[in-house]
Amino acid sequence: SQTIHQWPATLVQPVGSPLSLECTVEGTSNPNLYWYRQAAGRGLQLLFYSVGIGQISSEVPQNLSASRPQDRQFILSSKKLLLSDSGFYLCAWSVTRGVEKLFFGSGTQLSVL
Amino acid sequence: RKEVEQDPGPFNVPEGATVAFNCTYSNSASQSFFWYRQDCRKEPKLLMSVYSSGNEDGRFTAQLNRASQYISLLIRDSKLSDSATYLCVVKPFPAGSASKIIFGSGTRLSIRP
């Protein structure tokens, strides 16, 4: 069966520090991968999605970047965090065979202070 | 107009009641529809897909109205454990294509004893 791992679960970082969040998927090949952010009490905002190694689509201009160095690995990064980067970050995967459904990792609660 | 809109609630209903909420979408070419459930500080989890003919899963019934561009979720005999935020999800491109999946902001449901 497929599983998705996302870490860390919580992170407190000072403004201006770098960020690296990692997500890996097991049990499937060539998944679509997604990074979402959810601000407190708000909906999910799509940040990036990827349909293959090295292929990244950015949905909103921002202080963040994403990379997909391996088929089942998706990394969210920032060189210098802003206060506004605080939020709940969710990695997700899907496959396009049949009806495409999203499955989420357990999320990272990021607080930038 | 937002691509996917939901009444944020909260809906506060007694245990055992029937509750329904809708979600409207703006892209008439949308192909796939889902309801997700999200508990506080947790990742969204797939509750059910929504099919054109409507579908039922235990106490949950989902309906799709393409003419009016909305989907609905009906919960019968509500339980305390149904308290959560329910997210409407729409895939605006044909199934099988690599594309983004759009989330509504969610409807909060609170079941009281």
Interface residues (C-beta under 8 A of the other chain):
Chain A: N32 Y34 Y36 R42 G43 L44 L46 Y49 V51 S57 E59 F88 L90 S94 T96 R97 G98 V99 E100 K101 L102 F103 F104 G105 S106 G107 Q109
Chain B: S32 F34 Y36 R41 K42 E43 P44 K45 L46 S49 L87 V89 K91 A95 G96 S97 A98 K100 I101 I102 F103 G104 S105 G106
